[in-house]
Amino acid sequence: MSIIENFVPFSVIICLAGGVICSAVKGETARRLSVTIISLVVIMNAFVLGYTLKLGHEFVYVMGKFPAPWGNELRAGCLEGLIAMFFSIIMLLSVIGGIRGQNDDIAKDRLNLYFVMINLMLSSLMALVYTNDLFTAYVFVEINTMAACALIMIRNNGHTLVAATKYMIMSTLGSGLLLIGISMLYSITGQLLMPDIKKAVEALSAGENYAIPLTVVIGLLGVSLAIKSALFPFHSWLPEAYGFSTASSAAILSSLVSKGYIFLLIKIFYRVIGLNVMVGHKITNILFVFGIIAMIVGSVTAIRQTDVRHLIAYSSIAQIGYIYMGMGLGSTAGMVAAIFHIMSHSATKSMLFIAQRGLVEVSNGSKDFSDLKGSGYRNRLAGIAFTVGAFSMVGIPLLAGFTSKVYFAEAAITAVNTKMWIAMITLAISTILNAIYFIRASISVYTPRNMNYRDVNYRPSNASNIALVCFIVLNFFLGVLSYPIAHTIEIGLEFFK
């Protein structure tokens, strides 16, 4: 066994250990430790990605060398390595970019607890990406839920407590349905490892005796993860959770938490149930319909917002709809587009939340667009980053969002006639709606008003500036050099089968 194969469990274990250590040290020490750990996880996952690409196939790491059913497994292919590396990069940039917000919004005696949750969040994301065991996935879904709730409420004001309560109610509902689905699946297959479940499901789907139980299980798994990833109409918790959290928390929640659940659902599509079975049970059609609705509803609601945080938050509803629309096409091209958009949206939305914090800081703390006028001149790098993110969401060429929409359009063309026309028309309408509210926001930021306002005590955060520059570069990288990434995704999906 290559030492690189050990990086897969290490990327989970080192974060869990970091969470324990952070609970016993002071806030600044916990922050330095967390940044170091996240950086190590980025490096380890980069090695895993390179190793699996060179290997040409996936590998399985058996925890404790105990075979099923006593032990569980972690599985790594080029897709898992790519997503794990990308998630850890976004986590690192989000934490670094939001340092000033952490200091301002979190009580000093709670700062170390914040980084306990950051480490637990990253460990759960790594586990969801790499796990080959459905029950282990459920355990880390719960860890993810608790960490996300704590990241919302750490700010400790009335808004965040309400937002955390809404999140916990919806997320607990999703977790309960997921547990019921896993329990039912275990009762009819007797397996928990994903490949073993898939073999049993294929045998069961060939007959008619288990058609109804299998349909119920597929429905429970799909609905549970749709709830947890805030697919319309299960999105009621999202605007407040994103809108009232710290900049780092909002960036992490919008970019990583919901995407981790969606990636788990994609693994279930391919490695647990089988894509052909999902298509045969019409689950993809249901996801397609709700994805289409979310694309329109999220954009229309975003147009009505005057608070920059709520505009970015409601935009996420539409972008999650894009991902489910791609999955709902039920084709490899649709899945490639959906996974690429997971990466595109993660890089862009994190940048927008970090950038808006910089704009708000030079606008007397106001989040209203009327007060943000001229803020792009007062904090130039934040203004540039916000504009790049906004243009990416609209779909301006050379940016990540444009490439995502091209992949969605290509996938839609290869779909059946009904889905093709619905997807293409909705893409066009959604793009127009995106342009209305994001270009309006960018114009507002650069409208020459309050130009004489200067806070003599304000100094741009070097950490935030570094993160924003990295986000801008990453966005252009995804937009210009998308082919090798999309090709890696396609190869990884072949490994999933």
PENORJO-V646458 format. One line per field, one symbol per residue. phi: phi as a letter, one per 20 degrees, with the letter a starting at -180 (. if undefined). Layout:
phi: ???
This chain:
phi: .ffffffffffefffffffffffdcfgffffffffffffffgfffffffffffffnaecddefmmeffeedccdcccfffffffffgffffffffffdgffffeedggfdfffgfffffffffffffffefdcffggfgfffffffffffffeffmcgffffffffffffffgffffffffffffffedmccfgffffffffffffddfdffgfffffffffffffffemfgeddfffgffffdefgfffffffedffffffffffffgeddenffffffemffffffffffffgeffffffgeedeffffffffffffffgfffffffmcffffffffffgfgfffffffffffffffffdclmedfffeegnffefcfffffffffffffffofgndgfffgfffffffffeefgffgffffffgffffffgffeffgfffffdffclfefbefeecgfffffffffffffffffffedfgffffffffffffff
